[in-house]
Amino acid sequence: MANRLHGKIAIITGAGAGMGKATALEYLRENCKVLAMDNKGDRLAALQKEAEDMGLAANLVAFTGNITSNEDCAQAVEAAVKAFGSLNVLAHFAGCMDYFATAEEVTDEDWDSVMAINLTGSMKISRACLRYFLPNEIRASMILVTSNGAVEGCTAGVAYIASKGGSESLAQCMAFEYGRNGIRVNTIQPGPFMTAISADPAWSAKAMANKGAAIHRGSGYNKSSRDWILTGEWVTERYVAADPKHIAGGAVYLASDESAFMNAGTLRIDGGICLG
């Protein structure tokens, strides 16, 4: 297709890996101009190299920054406008996982860290974009990538679940407040995908030490998911299509004019794990 995002200029957070990277490349294929934001410069360098190999680097600007920083968020918007002349899409993927800690065992440090990234960071990058969209009367699409954890309590620990539920409510509120300004806000709820976080042995070791890990491994979203969790197979073709390209396709749709009548909506892309 290659032209579904013609005229779109996007900031993509968490663009250096996983779903964010897959979406950045897909946006470029669809003729979108992209500012790729990530807190790890080496990941952005790898993305830049891949875009160059595909002949798409002319429409890509890399920005190393952290969504928890007001200054970084504001500078990302400024950099996008400086490079491309405007901005009309936010695709927000940056986030973190918790360690499956239950409410009784979660530490203040872990709670505050997860909230700062997943919820407050979502607000900060959204606010920075809105402060450009509104005075410039930009019709825009904002996409917050949350989790099916926003509606399924068994997907992670209490901090992650609360942060993703809060992000869904944040999106709903912004959709109501700014829909009248031509700014649409929608969410994507991925299911369990293999990410850099879940593949990290250090994360796994800490997560498995918490009481919540045993609780969650002994339950599940549904019978198929329970079997899948108990086997320890984080990715199976039978239960979940864990290729980031499936998330990227949804993000293209929400950024495009094809979804012009969609506001305050959610795309749940989880292979049916949440069927009940």
Wavefront OBJ file of the C-alpha trace (Angstrom):
o trace
v 0.000 0.000 0.000
v 2.727 2.425 1.074
v 0.602 5.601 1.194
v -1.901 5.089 3.989
v -0.043 7.619 6.148
v 0.837 10.158 3.499
v 0.799 13.596 5.135
v 1.151 12.157 8.643
v 3.980 13.200 10.942
v 4.379 11.064 14.035
v 6.236 10.837 17.293
v 6.661 7.177 18.225
v 7.888 6.500 21.757
v 9.639 3.281 22.660
v 10.662 3.143 19.014
v 13.971 1.394 19.565
v 12.647 -2.112 20.145
v 9.697 -4.464 19.949
v 6.295 -3.100 19.002
v 7.517 0.486 18.855
v 10.273 -0.395 16.397
v 7.953 -2.501 14.247
v 5.495 0.389 14.151
v 8.178 2.937 13.276
v 9.246 0.846 10.278
v 5.656 0.245 9.213
v 4.846 3.955 9.450
v 7.859 4.691 7.244
v 6.677 2.105 4.708
v 3.307 3.859 4.671
v 4.940 7.198 3.811
v 4.741 8.721 7.301
v 7.434 11.042 8.623
v 8.640 9.715 11.970
v 10.441 11.052 14.998
v 11.537 7.906 16.818
v 11.937 8.487 20.558
v 13.652 6.034 22.874
v 15.743 6.289 26.027
v 18.452 4.058 24.564
v 20.550 5.594 21.829
v 22.026 2.290 20.679
v 18.561 0.985 19.880
v 17.787 4.087 17.860
v 21.063 3.678 15.956
v 20.015 0.138 15.018
v 16.607 1.414 13.894
v 18.282 4.113 11.811
v 20.520 1.515 10.147
v 17.547 -0.702 9.345
v 15.655 2.241 7.869
v 18.685 3.145 5.767
v 18.924 -0.406 4.439
v 15.249 -0.172 3.445
v 15.747 3.199 1.754
v 13.437 4.922 4.241
v 15.840 6.922 6.396
v 15.004 10.292 4.789
v 11.713 10.364 6.716
v 13.209 9.307 10.056
v 14.660 11.408 12.867
v 15.996 9.733 16.020
v 15.568 11.413 19.393
v 17.083 10.019 22.570
v 14.897 11.002 25.485
v 12.817 9.824 28.411
v 9.038 10.176 28.633
v 9.312 10.826 32.380
v 11.103 14.112 31.615
v 8.986 17.162 30.802
v 11.974 18.707 29.037
v 12.582 15.636 26.871
v 8.915 15.415 25.893
v 8.794 19.094 24.917
v 12.051 18.812 22.993
v 10.787 15.747 21.104
v 7.818 17.772 19.861
v 10.091 20.663 18.929
v 12.466 18.339 17.088
v 9.631 16.774 15.073
v 8.243 20.158 14.061
v 11.698 21.464 13.198
v 12.495 18.418 11.056
v 9.154 17.984 9.305
v 7.264 21.257 9.666
v 4.407 19.941 11.791
v 3.136 17.044 13.932
v -0.231 15.243 13.868
v 0.256 11.750 15.326
v 1.436 10.370 18.652
v 1.980 6.606 18.881
v 3.019 5.982 22.471
v 4.627 2.593 23.129
v 7.194 3.353 25.840
v 6.519 1.567 29.102
v 7.766 -0.928 31.635
v 6.676 -4.135 33.326
v 6.474 -4.754 37.060
v 7.697 -7.832 38.933
v 4.350 -9.537 39.568
v 4.292 -8.213 43.133
v 0.930 -8.438 44.878
v -0.609 -5.476 46.711
v 0.683 -6.745 50.030
v 4.283 -7.111 48.891
v 4.827 -4.333 46.331
v 7.478 -1.858 47.412
v 7.040 1.901 47.259
v 10.058 2.074 44.961
v 8.635 -0.376 42.411
v 5.151 1.160 42.568
v 6.471 4.692 42.059
v 8.763 3.616 39.212
v 6.034 1.813 37.271
v 3.560 4.652 37.753
v 6.145 7.258 36.718
v 6.775 5.488 33.415
v 3.474 3.865 32.470
v 0.973 6.434 33.719
v 2.669 9.757 34.417
v 4.935 9.327 31.394
v 1.873 8.737 29.220
v 0.412 11.973 30.496
v 3.634 13.934 29.968
v 4.193 12.950 26.329
v 0.471 13.423 25.597
v 0.498 16.850 27.234
v 3.556 17.923 25.266
v 1.827 16.977 22.009
v -1.435 18.658 22.997
v 0.418 21.875 23.728
v 1.410 21.889 20.077
v -1.813 20.526 18.569
v -4.239 22.901 20.277
v -2.807 26.369 19.588
v -1.987 25.323 16.028
v -5.462 23.850 15.436
v -4.002 20.498 14.371
v -6.375 17.627 13.677
v -4.478 14.758 15.216
v -4.537 11.134 16.278
v -3.119 10.060 19.627
v -2.583 6.349 20.238
v -1.741 5.086 23.726
v -0.541 1.495 23.786
v -1.723 0.082 27.089
v -2.330 -3.623 27.773
v -5.085 -6.137 28.206
v -3.882 -5.829 31.789
v -6.105 -2.752 31.938
v -9.114 -5.087 32.032
v -7.581 -8.425 33.103
v -6.113 -8.414 36.607
v -4.257 -11.679 36.146
v -1.761 -10.391 33.600
v 0.831 -8.862 35.929
v 1.362 -7.406 39.396
v -0.659 -4.684 41.066
v 1.527 -1.770 39.916
v 1.397 -2.682 36.231
v -2.328 -3.395 36.270
v -3.120 -0.111 38.022
v -0.857 1.877 35.696
v -2.400 0.432 32.540
v -5.929 0.896 33.847
v -5.014 4.489 34.583
v -3.656 4.938 31.063
v -6.938 3.706 29.617
v -8.818 6.245 31.736
v -6.370 8.944 30.688
v -7.107 8.174 27.042
v -10.871 8.219 27.633
v -10.666 11.590 29.354
v -8.530 13.149 26.616
v -10.805 11.723 23.931
v -13.756 13.469 25.578
v -11.912 16.717 26.176
v -10.334 17.118 22.755
v -12.537 15.254 20.293
v -14.314 18.555 19.649
v -10.934 19.954 18.581
v -10.431 17.237 15.985
v -7.997 15.317 18.190
v -8.827 11.627 18.412
v -7.460 9.488 21.257
v -7.604 5.710 21.055
v -5.774 2.816 22.667
v -4.293 -0.521 21.687
v -4.375 -3.334 24.226
v -1.734 -5.932 23.337
v -1.869 -9.363 24.878
v 1.232 -11.285 25.994
v 4.046 -10.597 23.561
v 7.673 -11.586 23.864
v 9.470 -8.318 24.561
v 12.953 -7.257 25.602
v 11.632 -7.073 29.165
v 10.209 -10.588 29.398
v 13.282 -12.029 27.659
v 15.635 -10.435 30.206
v 16.924 -13.054 32.696
v 17.436 -10.374 35.361
v 13.778 -9.337 35.129
v 12.621 -12.948 35.222
v 14.702 -13.791 38.291
v 13.283 -10.889 40.280
v 9.742 -11.456 39.060
v 9.744 -15.149 39.936
v 10.817 -14.334 43.502
v 7.540 -12.572 44.247
v 4.450 -14.281 45.596
v 2.403 -12.902 42.755
v 4.305 -14.972 40.199
v 2.979 -18.231 41.635
v -0.557 -16.841 41.754
v -0.484 -15.700 38.155
v 1.161 -18.853 36.825
v -1.569 -20.857 38.531
v -4.414 -18.971 36.910
v -4.866 -17.328 33.554
v -7.233 -15.507 31.270
v -9.001 -18.667 30.143
v -8.401 -22.406 29.940
v -6.113 -22.150 26.938
v -4.175 -19.313 28.494
v -3.829 -21.207 31.777
v -2.326 -24.179 29.966
v -0.043 -21.844 28.054
v 1.166 -20.116 31.227
v 1.761 -23.353 33.129
v 3.945 -24.772 30.367
v 6.209 -21.744 30.596
v 5.921 -21.205 26.841
v 5.688 -17.442 26.524
v 4.999 -17.627 22.811
v 3.009 -20.277 20.975
v 1.434 -20.124 17.568
v -1.683 -21.796 18.928
v -2.544 -19.238 21.563
v -1.000 -15.941 20.582
v 0.325 -14.344 17.399
v 3.246 -12.678 19.105
v 4.697 -10.852 16.132
v 4.953 -7.072 16.698
v 3.782 -6.534 13.103
v 0.224 -7.291 14.238
v 0.361 -4.393 16.677
v 1.948 -2.198 13.999
v -0.990 -2.838 11.670
v -3.422 -1.602 14.297
v -1.276 1.457 14.930
v -1.270 2.275 11.207
v -5.057 2.081 11.118
v -5.487 4.371 14.131
v -3.063 6.953 12.736
v -4.677 6.933 9.304
v -7.788 8.691 8.038
v -9.416 5.251 7.754
v -10.168 5.538 11.482
v -11.441 9.124 11.269
v -14.695 8.238 13.062
v -12.965 6.325 15.880
v -12.455 8.186 19.144
v -12.206 6.789 22.698
v -11.978 3.321 21.178
v -9.761 0.344 21.894
v -8.171 -2.242 19.633
v -7.501 -5.368 21.683
v -4.876 -7.377 19.806
v -4.240 -10.432 21.954
v -4.994 -13.552 19.921
v -8.238 -14.077 21.828
v -6.566 -14.554 25.221
v -9.214 -12.365 26.896
v -12.211 -14.298 25.576
v -13.020 -15.452 29.095
l 1 2 3 4 5 6 7 8 9 10 11 12 13 14 15 16 17 18 19 20 21 22 23 24 25 26 27 28 29 30 31 32 33 34 35 36 37 38 39 40 41 42 43 44 45 46 47 48 49 50 51 52 53 54 55 56 57 58 59 60 61 62 63 64 65 66 67 68 69 70 71 72 73 74 75 76 77 78 79 80 81 82 83 84 85 86 87 88 89 90 91 92 93 94 95 96 97 98 99 100 101 102 103 104 105 106 107 108 109 110 111 112 113 114 115 116 117 118 119 120 121 122 123 124 125 126 127 128 129 130 131 132 133 134 135 136 137 138 139 140 141 142 143 144 145 146 147 148 149 150 151 152 153 154 155 156 157 158 159 160 161 162 163 164 165 166 167 168 169 170 171 172 173 174 175 176 177 178 179 180 181 182 183 184 185 186 187 188 189 190 191 192 193 194 195 196 197 198 199 200 201 202 203 204 205 206 207 208 209 210 211 212 213 214 215 216 217 218 219 220 221 222 223 224 225 226 227 228 229 230 231 232 233 234 235 236 237 238 239 240 241 242 243 244 245 246 247 248 249 250 251 252 253 254 255 256 257 258 259 260 261 262 263 264 265 266 267 268 269 270 271 272 273 274 275 276
